[in-house]
Amino acid sequence: MLEGIFELADIDTHPEFSFEGHPNNTTVQHLDTLYNMGFRRVSFGVQDYDLKVQQTINRIQPFEKVQEATSAARALGYASISHDLVFGLPHQTWESMKHTIEKTISLKPDRIAFYSYAHVPWVKGVGQRGFDEQDLPGPELKRTLYENGKQLLLDLGYVEIGMDHFSLPTDKLYQSVLNKTIHRNFMGYSSSSTQVMIGLGMSAISDSWYAFAQNDKSVEDYTERINKGDLPVFRGHVLNREDLVIRKHILNLMCNLETSWQDERVQLSEMPDILERLHEMQQDGLIEIANNHLLVTEKGRTFARNIAMAFDLRLLRKQPQTRIFSMTV
């Protein structure tokens, strides 16, 4: 498959290839084959090492499997290895979360994604029915999991990157923060900025900067349209001038924790309303606003999503009657 893609694509002089592997079935042969095709980054989904939590979310993978995959990738020469952790999972406690982080740190991954569990039971087919609501950590405990987990990662030598992400100071992702070349898209943070992302496969999302498009969500529909030679896109959105300005502000906040509207090209007619929505956050010391510039304070890092949402005029105008997103904190 990759040879077919590479044969028809123009490959950059210095390309960066990465993939996500499942620790339970990523073999040395997998890693070696992809390394020989130019891959130098790999991410492993860990979630949590507590057996009860793993059984509840139907994701049983022993630490030893993650250790084997990580060690094999490092021995082959992968330049950056990432682990994904999730807080807020059913039956999670601070003791189990601390155990997971400490086990993760023992493998010294170059990057760590520390995601909040997105509880969206109203979405069909997401496989979130194996536990009851009371099994989830309450708001206070979930906040404790995040704050304590974040502090532990910082204490152990990791640097916080934007939202949800941490890296060692030696990793390229942290260097991109210093150089202000860091970018974020549907897949997360990237050390280089690009305006094009092509999603291949069922339900994949593509981004041409000026438009979004999502592929068909069912295998049958996707395959049928591909076999007919059609683009399997079932929905999308063309961004107008306002959308592009809003996108710029949100990316600035999520990547650099600051944004400015001194340049008339990034000004919005509804800026007074946006500032009004941000007033309480400013009063609480989460942000600083002066001279057409907004800076997210260290205290406000946790609320970066909420701060960015104040700029999302399209979402605010629609105000859906039903919930479509998980809680931000």
C-alpha positions as CSV (number, residue, x, y, z in Angstrom):
1,M,0.0,0.0,0.0
2,L,2.7,2.4,1.0
3,E,4.7,1.6,-2.1
4,G,1.7,2.5,-4.2
5,I,1.2,5.8,-2.5
6,F,4.9,6.7,-2.7
7,E,5.0,5.8,-6.4
8,L,2.3,8.4,-7.2
9,A,3.3,11.1,-4.7
10,D,6.0,13.7,-4.8
11,I,8.1,13.0,-1.7
12,D,9.8,15.9,0.0
13,T,13.6,15.9,0.1
14,H,13.5,15.5,3.9
15,P,10.2,13.7,4.6
16,E,8.9,12.9,8.1
17,F,6.9,9.6,8.4
18,S,5.2,8.5,11.5
19,F,2.6,5.8,12.4
20,E,0.6,4.6,15.3
21,G,1.2,1.1,16.5
22,H,-0.8,-1.2,18.8
23,P,1.7,-2.5,21.4
24,N,0.0,-5.9,21.5
25,N,0.6,-6.7,17.8
26,T,3.4,-4.4,16.6
27,T,6.3,-6.7,15.9
28,V,10.0,-6.1,15.2
29,Q,9.2,-7.0,11.6
30,H,6.6,-4.3,11.4
31,L,8.9,-1.7,12.9
32,D,11.9,-2.8,10.7
33,T,9.8,-2.7,7.5
34,L,8.5,0.8,8.2
35,Y,11.9,2.0,9.3
36,N,13.4,0.9,6.0
37,M,10.6,2.8,4.2
38,G,11.7,6.0,6.0
39,F,9.6,6.1,9.1
40,R,11.3,7.6,12.1
41,R,8.5,8.3,14.6
42,V,6.0,6.0,16.2
43,S,3.2,6.4,18.7
44,F,1.8,3.7,21.0
45,G,-1.6,4.0,22.7
46,V,-1.2,3.0,26.3
47,Q,-4.3,4.6,28.0
48,D,-3.8,3.0,31.5
49,Y,-1.9,0.1,33.0
50,D,-4.5,-0.7,35.7
51,L,-6.1,-4.1,34.9
52,K,-9.5,-3.2,36.1
53,V,-9.5,-0.1,34.0
54,Q,-8.2,-2.0,31.0
55,Q,-10.9,-4.7,31.3
56,T,-13.7,-2.0,31.6
57,I,-12.6,-0.2,28.4
58,N,-11.8,-3.5,26.6
59,R,-8.2,-2.6,26.1
60,I,-6.0,-5.2,27.8
61,Q,-2.3,-4.7,27.1
62,P,0.4,-5.6,29.6
63,F,3.2,-3.2,30.4
64,E,5.6,-5.9,29.0
65,K,4.1,-5.5,25.5
66,V,4.5,-1.8,25.5
67,Q,8.1,-2.2,26.8
68,E,8.9,-4.7,24.1
69,A,7.5,-2.5,21.3
70,T,9.2,0.7,22.7
71,S,12.6,-1.0,23.2
72,A,12.4,-2.5,19.7
73,A,11.7,0.8,18.1
74,R,14.5,2.5,20.0
75,A,17.0,-0.3,19.1
76,L,16.1,0.1,15.4
77,G,16.8,3.8,15.5
78,Y,13.4,5.5,15.7
79,A,14.1,9.2,16.5
80,S,10.9,9.9,18.5
81,I,8.6,7.5,20.4
82,S,5.3,8.7,21.8
83,H,2.9,7.2,24.3
84,D,-0.8,8.2,24.7
85,L,-2.2,8.2,28.2
86,V,-5.8,9.0,29.1
87,F,-7.2,10.4,32.4
88,G,-10.9,10.3,33.5
89,L,-11.4,6.6,32.5
90,P,-13.9,4.4,34.5
91,H,-12.5,3.1,37.8
92,Q,-9.4,5.3,37.6
93,T,-8.0,6.6,40.8
94,W,-5.0,8.9,41.4
95,E,-3.1,5.8,42.7
96,S,-3.7,3.9,39.4
97,M,-2.9,7.0,37.3
98,K,0.3,7.6,39.2
99,H,1.3,4.0,38.7
100,T,0.6,4.4,34.9
101,I,2.7,7.5,34.6
102,E,5.6,6.1,36.6
103,K,5.6,2.9,34.4
104,T,5.5,5.1,31.3
105,I,8.3,7.3,32.5
106,S,10.5,4.2,33.1
107,L,10.4,3.7,29.3
108,K,11.3,7.4,28.7
109,P,9.2,8.1,25.6
110,D,10.2,11.2,23.8
111,R,6.6,12.5,23.8
112,I,3.6,11.9,26.0
113,A,0.0,12.8,25.1
114,F,-2.1,13.1,28.2
115,Y,-5.7,13.2,26.9
116,S,-8.9,13.7,28.8
117,Y,-11.3,10.8,28.3
118,A,-14.1,12.0,26.0
119,H,-17.4,10.6,27.3
120,V,-19.9,10.8,24.4
121,P,-22.5,8.1,25.1
122,W,-25.1,9.9,22.9
123,V,-23.0,9.1,19.8
124,K,-23.9,5.7,18.3
125,G,-21.3,3.0,17.8
126,V,-18.6,4.4,20.0
127,G,-18.4,1.3,22.2
128,Q,-18.8,3.2,25.5
129,R,-21.5,1.0,27.1
130,G,-19.4,-1.4,29.1
131,F,-19.8,0.6,32.4
132,D,-22.1,2.9,34.2
133,E,-21.9,6.6,34.7
134,Q,-21.0,6.2,38.4
135,D,-17.9,4.3,37.4
136,L,-16.4,7.5,35.9
137,P,-14.3,9.8,38.1
138,G,-16.3,12.8,39.2
139,P,-15.3,16.3,38.2
140,E,-13.1,17.0,41.2
141,L,-11.3,13.6,40.9
142,K,-10.8,14.1,37.2
143,R,-9.3,17.5,37.8
144,T,-7.0,15.9,40.4
145,L,-5.9,13.3,37.9
146,Y,-5.0,16.0,35.4
147,E,-3.3,18.4,37.8
148,N,-1.3,15.8,39.7
149,G,-0.5,13.9,36.5
150,K,0.7,17.1,34.8
151,Q,2.9,18.0,37.8
152,L,4.4,14.5,38.0
153,L,5.3,14.7,34.3
154,L,6.9,18.2,34.8
155,D,8.8,17.0,37.9
156,L,10.2,14.1,35.9
157,G,11.7,16.3,33.2
158,Y,9.0,16.7,30.6
159,V,7.9,20.0,29.1
160,E,4.3,21.0,28.5
161,I,3.5,21.5,24.8
162,G,0.3,23.4,24.0
163,M,-2.7,21.3,25.2
164,D,-2.5,17.7,26.4
165,H,1.0,17.1,25.2
166,F,4.4,16.8,26.9
167,S,7.8,16.1,25.4
168,L,11.4,15.8,26.5
169,P,13.4,19.0,25.9
170,T,15.5,17.1,23.3
171,D,12.5,16.2,21.1
172,K,11.8,18.1,17.9
173,L,8.3,19.0,19.0
174,Y,9.7,21.1,21.8
175,Q,12.2,22.7,19.5
176,S,9.2,23.7,17.2
177,V,7.7,25.5,20.2
178,L,10.8,27.6,20.6
179,N,11.0,28.3,16.9
180,K,7.2,29.0,16.7
181,T,6.8,26.5,13.9
182,I,4.5,24.1,15.9
183,H,1.2,23.3,14.2
184,R,-2.0,21.5,15.2
185,N,-4.6,19.7,13.1
186,F,-7.1,17.0,13.5
187,M,-4.3,14.5,14.3
188,G,-2.8,16.6,17.0
189,Y,0.5,18.6,17.2
190,S,3.1,18.7,14.5
191,S,6.6,20.1,14.5
192,S,6.1,21.6,11.1
193,S,3.2,23.6,9.6
194,T,1.4,22.6,6.5
195,Q,-1.9,23.7,4.9
196,V,-2.7,20.3,3.4
197,M,-3.7,17.1,5.1
198,I,-5.2,14.2,3.0
199,G,-7.1,11.6,4.9
200,L,-7.3,8.2,3.2
201,G,-9.7,5.5,4.3
202,M,-13.2,5.3,5.8
203,S,-14.3,8.3,7.8
204,A,-10.9,10.1,7.4
205,I,-10.9,13.9,7.4
206,S,-9.0,16.0,4.8
207,D,-8.0,19.6,5.2
208,S,-6.9,21.9,2.3
209,W,-6.8,24.9,4.7
210,Y,-9.7,26.5,2.7
211,A,-12.0,23.5,3.1
212,F,-12.6,20.4,5.2
213,A,-14.0,17.1,3.8
214,Q,-14.8,13.8,5.5
215,N,-15.0,10.4,3.8
216,D,-17.9,8.0,4.1
217,K,-18.2,6.4,7.5
218,S,-19.2,2.9,6.5
219,V,-16.9,0.4,4.8
220,E,-19.6,-0.5,2.2
221,D,-20.3,3.1,1.1
222,Y,-16.6,4.0,1.1
223,T,-15.7,0.9,-1.0
224,E,-18.6,1.3,-3.4
225,R,-17.6,4.9,-4.3
226,I,-13.9,4.1,-4.5
227,N,-14.6,1.2,-6.9
228,K,-16.7,3.7,-9.1
229,G,-13.7,6.0,-9.2
230,D,-15.5,8.7,-7.1
231,L,-14.1,10.7,-4.2
232,P,-15.8,9.0,-1.2
233,V,-16.6,12.4,0.5
234,F,-20.0,12.6,2.2
235,R,-19.7,16.0,3.9
236,G,-17.5,19.0,4.1
237,H,-17.2,22.8,4.6
238,V,-15.6,25.6,2.6
239,L,-14.1,28.2,4.8
240,N,-15.0,31.8,4.2
241,R,-12.9,34.8,5.2
242,E,-14.3,34.9,8.7
243,D,-13.7,31.2,9.2
244,L,-10.0,31.6,8.2
245,V,-9.5,34.5,10.6
246,I,-11.1,32.5,13.5
247,R,-9.0,29.5,12.6
248,K,-5.8,31.6,12.8
249,H,-6.7,32.9,16.3
250,I,-7.6,29.4,17.6
251,L,-4.4,27.9,16.2
252,N,-2.4,30.7,17.8
253,L,-4.0,30.0,21.1
254,M,-3.7,26.2,20.9
255,C,-0.1,26.3,19.7
256,N,1.5,29.4,21.2
257,L,-1.0,30.3,23.9
258,E,-1.4,33.8,22.6
259,T,-3.0,35.7,19.7
260,S,-3.2,39.2,18.4
261,W,-5.6,41.3,16.3
262,Q,-3.5,44.4,15.7
263,D,-3.2,43.5,12.0
264,E,-6.5,44.5,10.3
265,R,-6.4,41.3,8.3
266,V,-7.1,39.2,11.5
267,Q,-9.7,41.6,13.0
268,L,-13.3,40.4,13.5
269,S,-16.4,42.6,13.6
270,E,-17.6,40.7,16.6
271,M,-14.4,41.3,18.6
272,P,-16.2,43.3,21.3
273,D,-18.5,40.3,21.9
274,I,-15.6,38.0,22.0
275,L,-13.8,40.1,24.6
276,E,-17.0,40.3,26.7
277,R,-17.1,36.5,26.7
278,L,-13.5,36.5,27.9
279,H,-14.0,39.1,30.6
280,E,-14.6,36.6,33.4
281,M,-11.6,34.6,32.4
282,Q,-9.5,37.8,32.5
283,Q,-10.9,38.6,35.9
284,D,-9.9,35.1,37.1
285,G,-6.3,35.6,35.9
286,L,-6.6,32.9,33.2
287,I,-5.7,35.4,30.4
288,E,-4.1,38.8,30.0
289,I,-5.5,41.2,27.4
290,A,-3.7,44.5,26.4
291,N,-3.0,46.4,23.2
292,N,-5.1,44.0,21.0
293,H,-3.2,41.1,22.3
294,L,-4.3,38.1,24.4
295,L,-1.9,35.9,26.4
296,V,-2.9,32.7,28.2
297,T,-1.3,32.7,31.6
298,E,0.2,29.6,33.2
299,K,-2.9,29.3,35.4
300,G,-5.1,29.4,32.3
301,R,-3.3,26.6,30.3
302,T,-5.9,24.1,31.5
303,F,-8.7,26.2,30.1
304,A,-7.1,26.8,26.6
305,R,-10.0,25.1,24.9
306,N,-12.5,27.2,26.7
307,I,-10.6,30.3,25.8
308,A,-10.4,29.3,22.2
309,M,-14.1,28.6,22.1
310,A,-14.8,32.3,22.8
311,F,-13.5,32.9,19.2
312,D,-15.6,30.2,17.6
313,L,-18.4,32.3,16.2
314,R,-19.9,29.6,14.1
315,L,-20.4,27.3,17.1
316,L,-21.8,30.1,19.3
317,R,-24.3,31.1,16.6
318,K,-25.6,27.6,16.2
319,Q,-25.8,26.7,19.9
320,P,-27.0,23.1,19.2
321,Q,-29.9,21.9,21.2
322,T,-28.2,18.5,21.8
323,R,-24.8,17.8,23.1
324,I,-22.2,17.0,20.4
325,F,-18.9,17.4,22.2
326,S,-17.4,16.0,25.4
327,M,-16.7,18.2,28.4
328,T,-13.6,20.5,27.9
329,V,-12.3,19.9,31.4
